[in-house]
């Protein structure tokens, strides 16, 4: 969706996901069966964003406030439990919530 919006000339398109990569779904059964390494078929969101002209931000959605057009992303923690990125709020003009692909 982010690629389509960016290609259509939409300004300031931002993809937010809790993961940094996306597994290409037609191969997911092979990954589940252990026949392939995940890195081979993972698409890096930051790379896609640079290639197609949209922004990528890692984060997990924890709240949407439509009255002020603002969403909240939760903290990002490292493996040791330390906070790497604090909770943050992002304003929006239009919001597309896409679950899965």
Phi and psi restraints in degrees (value plus and minus 20) as a CYANA .aco file:
   2 UNK   PHI     -81.2   -41.2
   2 UNK   PSI     -60.9   -20.9
   3 UNK   PHI     -83.5   -43.5
   3 UNK   PSI     -64.6   -24.6
   4 UNK   PHI     -82.5   -42.5
   4 UNK   PSI     -63.3   -23.3
   5 UNK   PHI     -85.1   -45.1
   5 UNK   PSI     -63.2   -23.2
   6 UNK   PHI     -84.6   -44.6
   6 UNK   PSI     -61.7   -21.7
   7 UNK   PHI     -86.0   -46.0
   7 UNK   PSI     -49.1    -9.1
   8 UNK   PHI     -99.2   -59.2
   8 UNK   PSI     -19.9    20.1
   9 UNK   PHI      68.9   108.9
   9 UNK   PSI      -8.7    31.3
  10 UNK   PHI     -87.1   -47.1
  10 UNK   PSI     115.8   155.8
  11 UNK   PHI    -105.1   -65.1
  11 UNK   PSI     126.7   166.7
  12 UNK   PHI      35.8    75.8
  12 UNK   PSI      29.9    69.9
  13 UNK   PHI    -100.6   -60.6
  13 UNK   PSI     111.0   151.0
  14 UNK   PHI    -151.0  -111.0
  14 UNK   PSI     105.0   145.0
  15 UNK   PHI    -116.7   -76.7
  15 UNK   PSI     108.1   148.1
  16 UNK   PHI    -140.1  -100.1
  16 UNK   PSI     109.1   149.1
  17 UNK   PHI    -168.0  -128.0
  17 UNK   PSI     130.3   170.3
  18 UNK   PHI     -96.0   -56.0
  18 UNK   PSI     -35.1     4.9
  19 UNK   PHI    -132.1   -92.1
  19 UNK   PSI     137.7   177.7
  20 UNK   PHI    -109.2   -69.2
  20 UNK   PSI     -34.2     5.8
  21 UNK   PHI    -153.7  -113.7
  21 UNK   PSI     146.4   186.4
  22 UNK   PHI    -147.2  -107.2
  22 UNK   PSI     111.1   151.1
  23 UNK   PHI    -107.5   -67.5
  23 UNK   PSI     108.8   148.8
  24 UNK   PHI     -86.4   -46.4
  24 UNK   PSI      92.9   132.9
  25 UNK   PHI     -80.2   -40.2
  25 UNK   PSI     -53.5   -13.5
  26 UNK   PHI     -80.6   -40.6
  26 UNK   PSI     -36.4     3.6
  27 UNK   PHI    -126.3   -86.3
  27 UNK   PSI     -14.5    25.5
  28 UNK   PHI     -84.6   -44.6
  28 UNK   PSI     -51.5   -11.5
  29 UNK   PHI     -85.3   -45.3
  29 UNK   PSI     -52.8   -12.8
  30 UNK   PHI     -91.1   -51.1
  30 UNK   PSI     -57.5   -17.5
  31 UNK   PHI     -85.7   -45.7
  31 UNK   PSI     -63.4   -23.4
  32 UNK   PHI     -83.4   -43.4
  32 UNK   PSI     -53.6   -13.6
  33 UNK   PHI    -103.5   -63.5
  33 UNK   PSI     -23.9    16.1
  34 UNK   PHI      59.0    99.0
  34 UNK   PSI      -3.0    37.0
  35 UNK   PHI    -104.8   -64.8
  35 UNK   PSI     -36.4     3.6
  36 UNK   PHI    -156.0  -116.0
  36 UNK   PSI     136.8   176.8
  37 UNK   PHI    -106.1   -66.1
  37 UNK   PSI     118.2   158.2
  38 UNK   PHI     -79.0   -39.0
  38 UNK   PSI     -57.1   -17.1
  39 UNK   PHI     -83.1   -43.1
  39 UNK   PSI     -45.9    -5.9
  40 UNK   PHI     -85.7   -45.7
  40 UNK   PSI     -59.2   -19.2
  41 UNK   PHI    -129.8   -89.8
  41 UNK   PSI      -5.2    34.8
  42 UNK   PHI    -110.0   -70.0
  42 UNK   PSI     117.9   157.9
  43 UNK   PHI    -124.5   -84.5
  43 UNK   PSI     107.9   147.9
  44 UNK   PHI    -100.6   -60.6
  44 UNK   PSI      99.1   139.1
  45 UNK   PHI     -80.6   -40.6
  45 UNK   PSI     -60.2   -20.2
  46 UNK   PHI     -82.5   -42.5
  46 UNK   PSI     -60.5   -20.5
  47 UNK   PHI     -85.9   -45.9
  47 UNK   PSI     -62.6   -22.6
  48 UNK   PHI     -83.0   -43.0
  48 UNK   PSI     -60.0   -20.0
  49 UNK   PHI     -82.0   -42.0
  49 UNK   PSI     -63.9   -23.9
  50 UNK   PHI     -85.6   -45.6
  50 UNK   PSI     -62.0   -22.0
  51 UNK   PHI     -85.4   -45.4
  51 UNK   PSI     -61.4   -21.4
  52 UNK   PHI    -124.0   -84.0
  52 UNK   PSI     -20.9    19.1
  53 UNK   PHI      63.6   103.6
  53 UNK   PSI      13.2    53.2
  54 UNK   PHI    -146.1  -106.1
  54 UNK   PSI     150.8   190.8
  55 UNK   PHI    -120.5   -80.5
  55 UNK   PSI     127.9   167.9
  56 UNK   PHI    -140.7  -100.7
  56 UNK   PSI     115.0   155.0
  57 UNK   PHI    -154.1  -114.1
  57 UNK   PSI     107.5   147.5
  58 UNK   PHI    -101.4   -61.4
  58 UNK   PSI     113.2   153.2
  59 UNK   PHI     151.9   191.9
  59 UNK   PSI     140.8   180.8
  60 UNK   PHI    -132.7   -92.7
  60 UNK   PSI     106.4   146.4
  61 UNK   PHI     -86.7   -46.7
  61 UNK   PSI     107.9   147.9
  62 UNK   PHI    -142.6  -102.6
  62 UNK   PSI     -32.5     7.5
  63 UNK   PHI    -182.7  -142.7
  63 UNK   PSI     126.2   166.2
  64 UNK   PHI    -148.2  -108.2
  64 UNK   PSI     106.1   146.1
  65 UNK   PHI    -135.2   -95.2
  65 UNK   PSI      74.8   114.8
  66 UNK   PHI     -89.1   -49.1
  66 UNK   PSI     -39.8     0.2
  67 UNK   PHI     -87.5   -47.5
  67 UNK   PSI     -51.8   -11.8
  68 UNK   PHI    -134.2   -94.2
  68 UNK   PSI     -12.3    27.7
  69 UNK   PHI      30.2    70.2
  69 UNK   PSI      43.0    83.0
  70 UNK   PHI    -164.0  -124.0
  70 UNK   PSI     119.2   159.2
  71 UNK   PHI    -138.6   -98.6
  71 UNK   PSI     136.6   176.6
  72 UNK   PHI    -138.0   -98.0
  72 UNK   PSI     111.3   151.3
  73 UNK   PHI    -124.8   -84.8
  73 UNK   PSI     117.5   157.5
  74 UNK   PHI     -94.3   -54.3
  74 UNK   PSI     149.2   189.2
  75 UNK   PHI     -81.8   -41.8
  75 UNK   PSI     133.4   173.4
  76 UNK   PHI    -130.5   -90.5
  76 UNK   PSI     107.5   147.5
  77 UNK   PHI    -130.5   -90.5
  77 UNK   PSI     126.7   166.7
  78 UNK   PHI     -99.6   -59.6
  78 UNK   PSI     155.7   195.7
  79 UNK   PHI     -80.9   -40.9
  79 UNK   PSI     -48.0    -8.0
  80 UNK   PHI    -106.1   -66.1
  80 UNK   PSI     -17.9    22.1
  81 UNK   PHI      72.1   112.1
  81 UNK   PSI     -28.8    11.2
  82 UNK   PHI     -90.2   -50.2
  82 UNK   PSI     128.3   168.3
  83 UNK   PHI     -96.2   -56.2
  83 UNK   PSI     100.0   140.0
  84 UNK   PHI    -110.8   -70.8
  84 UNK   PSI     -60.5   -20.5
  85 UNK   PHI    -153.7  -113.7
  85 UNK   PSI     108.6   148.6
  86 UNK   PHI     -91.9   -51.9
  86 UNK   PSI     142.0   182.0
  87 UNK   PHI     -76.3   -36.3
  87 UNK   PSI     121.5   161.5
  88 UNK   PHI    -162.9  -122.9
  88 UNK   PSI     136.5   176.5
  89 UNK   PHI    -133.6   -93.6
  89 UNK   PSI     121.7   161.7
  90 UNK   PHI    -150.3  -110.3
  90 UNK   PSI     106.6   146.6
  91 UNK   PHI    -101.3   -61.3
  91 UNK   PSI     131.3   171.3
  92 UNK   PHI    -162.5  -122.5
  92 UNK   PSI     136.2   176.2
  93 UNK   PHI    -119.1   -79.1
  93 UNK   PSI     -59.6   -19.6
  94 UNK   PHI    -157.8  -117.8
  94 UNK   PSI     123.0   163.0
  95 UNK   PHI    -149.2  -109.2
  95 UNK   PSI     108.4   148.4
  96 UNK   PHI    -135.6   -95.6
  96 UNK   PSI      97.3   137.3
  97 UNK   PHI    -119.2   -79.2
  97 UNK   PSI      95.5   135.5
  98 UNK   PHI    -138.3   -98.3
  98 UNK   PSI      98.0   138.0
  99 UNK   PHI    -115.2   -75.2
  99 UNK   PSI     100.2   140.2
 100 UNK   PHI      55.5    95.5
 100 UNK   PSI    -169.6  -129.6
